[in-house]
Amino acid sequence: MSGSRCARLGGPLVRQLLDSVDSVLFDCDGVIWRGDQAIPGAARVISLLKQRGKKVFFVTNNSTKTRKMYADKLSSLGFDAAEDEVFGTAFCCAAYLRSECGLRGKVYLVGSDAMRQELEAVGIQAVGVGPDPVSGKQLDWASVPLDPEVQAVVVGFDEHFSYMKLNRAMQYLTQKDCLFVGTNRDTRLPLEGGKAVPGTGCLLQAVETAAQRQAQTVGKPSRFMFECVARRFGLRPERCLMVGDRLDTDILLGSACGLKTLLTLTGVSTAAEAAAHRDSGDDERRAMVPDYYVESIADLLPALQGEDDPSL
Amino acid sequence: MSGSRCARLGGPLVRQLLDSVDSVLFDCDGVIWRGDQAIPGAARVISLLKQRGKKVFFVTNNSTKTRKMYADKLSSLGFDAAEDEVFGTAFCCAAYLRSECGLRGKVYLVGSDAMRQELEAVGIQAVGVGPDPVSGKQLDWASVPLDPEVQAVVVGFDEHFSYMKLNRAMQYLTQKDCLFVGTNRDTRLPLEGGKAVPGTGCLLQAVETAAQRQAQTVGKPSRFMFECVARRFGLRPERCLMVGDRLDTDILLGSACGLKTLLTLTGVSTAAEAAAHRDSGDDERRAMVPDYYVESIADLLPALQGEDDPSL
């Protein structure tokens, strides 16, 4: 496949590719929906993949929803999806703290209530959610009361991010044995119409700069995101296809873990960016080159619809 | 002097050094005071320097006070200081926007009311000061109303820093011709007792990450900070001494501008750190090695007191 990197996917290649995998992992935003609008044909693609016996997973760096909230959104947009097929960073972060870190204490959470819920679901209590405006004077800030049971600082998307939260996170992180985990490093959250708002990566960078420490992130391109799915469902990497719209997260994760990779052009990255990486001669950039690209995942429909053989 | 880099200053060397300069630039926090406590002997050192005909300046990266507020604080701690001897980044940032950038429009200010006052004093209107809590939904955030007269985003220390401010700054900065200026990159604000709180550098980094642009900073080690003083008072760099407690700001500024440099150990940096830079063989690190160091600027007292010759 290395001879045909970044090939446009179409015709008989689609069937060949789908024959070669058992599981398909989809990023969500920019791939199966944009904001609150489903990508036309995406729901049909997913339902046909399942009919053909493929396992389907939804793998997103967005930390603002629980699995349940994602399953509800998927349903409301017409997707056939179950809660345990959804892997968002709110869920994966909780799984990471529980299974990889064996965390027993509390978390100081710079993040959403959805993250708090996912942490609670694995038995981890989180403090800090919600507004935290500044009060008092500088010298008081350095002496804010810290919860002695907190053993980790977790940073996800937080619309209530504030100087005081930054300060609290820093004060916890001056304790050397305090864990430091971030959901992801996406610097911008793309919205409809080419607009964007600041992403979790901005908040995480502020906390890292203050704490003079680097966080471990769980979201794409961290391998943990794939391992989180693979362990639960016994996936073999070479029998998986990662479908995403971002070269630096989705495609990089896929190639780092040995999955087949498909870029779709309904989101952030372009085919020209992929080609530039391919032709750069730089190994780090070449790890972001997808095996294939499509204009939209609806391009998979003809192959899926025209084929009655259930073995596909 | 390069043969005696990072020498402990004492005895006849003090007089030699003071004879070789006309102006002494003091950083404030960690040098002449710590928080709200004057360094013992510092006020006397400054008053004797003035008696000996030296010009004295107070040069600080802290952006939370106007010149007037600094002059008042200096007076209340017993220092002989005039408003026009004070160069804080609130003042210097306003001077930079006025004289270097020729800014005519408004500023979107992530910063303090003191910064707003200094901007206003040079005829620049600033919007954005004070709390700015989140409201509405993501899609609204990307469409926050922008003031069409804003032509620069300025980031200084802001205890009301919030996600919404980060977002507003980013939306202004997507306009290519919007200027982007930061007061300084200090990552932490040291307080009494070894404590610290997050510094402006953390906020600036968050905005830079969101905007995918680099700010121009005016504070130390940016040369502008010295030029701001030098132009007003016609200083010759080789006849100036920079006294500071930080190698990466005060001393680096001094050596970049060709000043003589003196590290005092009452603040952030240590003599061991200076020696490690000196012995590193790395040019970038060697630019942070002071010519001399003292335990405290009170070590200058004997030479100043024991000498009645007004020419020193």
Boltz contact constraints between the chains, C-beta under 6 A:
constraints:
  - contact:
      token1: [A, 134]
      token2: [B, 159]
      max_distance: 6.0
  - contact:
      token1: [A, 139]
      token2: [B, 191]
      max_distance: 6.0
  - contact:
      token1: [A, 141]
      token2: [B, 197]
      max_distance: 6.0
  - contact:
      token1: [A, 142]
      token2: [B, 191]
      max_distance: 6.0
  - contact:
      token1: [A, 142]
      token2: [B, 195]
      max_distance: 6.0
  - contact:
      token1: [A, 142]
      token2: [B, 197]
      max_distance: 6.0
  - contact:
      token1: [A, 159]
      token2: [B, 134]
      max_distance: 6.0
  - contact:
      token1: [A, 159]
      token2: [B, 163]
      max_distance: 6.0
  - contact:
      token1: [A, 161]
      token2: [B, 163]
      max_distance: 6.0
  - contact:
      token1: [A, 162]
      token2: [B, 162]
      max_distance: 6.0
  - contact:
      token1: [A, 163]
      token2: [B, 159]
      max_distance: 6.0
  - contact:
      token1: [A, 163]
      token2: [B, 161]
      max_distance: 6.0
  - contact:
      token1: [A, 166]
      token2: [B, 198]
      max_distance: 6.0
  - contact:
      token1: [A, 167]
      token2: [B, 197]
      max_distance: 6.0
  - contact:
      token1: [A, 167]
      token2: [B, 198]
      max_distance: 6.0
  - contact:
      token1: [A, 170]
      token2: [B, 198]
      max_distance: 6.0
  - contact:
      token1: [A, 187]
      token2: [B, 209]
      max_distance: 6.0
  - contact:
      token1: [A, 191]
      token2: [B, 139]
      max_distance: 6.0
  - contact:
      token1: [A, 191]
      token2: [B, 142]
      max_distance: 6.0
  - contact:
      token1: [A, 195]
      token2: [B, 142]
      max_distance: 6.0
  - contact:
      token1: [A, 197]
      token2: [B, 141]
      max_distance: 6.0
  - contact:
      token1: [A, 197]
      token2: [B, 142]
      max_distance: 6.0
  - contact:
      token1: [A, 197]
      token2: [B, 167]
      max_distance: 6.0
  - contact:
      token1: [A, 198]
      token2: [B, 166]
      max_distance: 6.0
  - contact:
      token1: [A, 198]
      token2: [B, 167]
      max_distance: 6.0
  - contact:
      token1: [A, 198]
      token2: [B, 170]
      max_distance: 6.0
  - contact:
      token1: [A, 198]
      token2: [B, 210]
      max_distance: 6.0
  - contact:
      token1: [A, 202]
      token2: [B, 206]
      max_distance: 6.0
  - contact:
      token1: [A, 202]
      token2: [B, 209]
      max_distance: 6.0
  - contact:
      token1: [A, 202]
      token2: [B, 210]
      max_distance: 6.0
  - contact:
      token1: [A, 205]
      token2: [B, 205]
      max_distance: 6.0
  - contact:
      token1: [A, 205]
      token2: [B, 209]
      max_distance: 6.0
  - contact:
      token1: [A, 206]
      token2: [B, 202]
      max_distance: 6.0
  - contact:
      token1: [A, 206]
      token2: [B, 206]
      max_distance: 6.0
  - contact:
      token1: [A, 209]
      token2: [B, 187]
      max_distance: 6.0
  - contact:
      token1: [A, 209]
      token2: [B, 202]
      max_distance: 6.0
  - contact:
      token1: [A, 209]
      token2: [B, 205]
      max_distance: 6.0
  - contact:
      token1: [A, 210]
      token2: [B, 198]
      max_distance: 6.0
  - contact:
      token1: [A, 210]
      token2: [B, 202]
      max_distance: 6.0
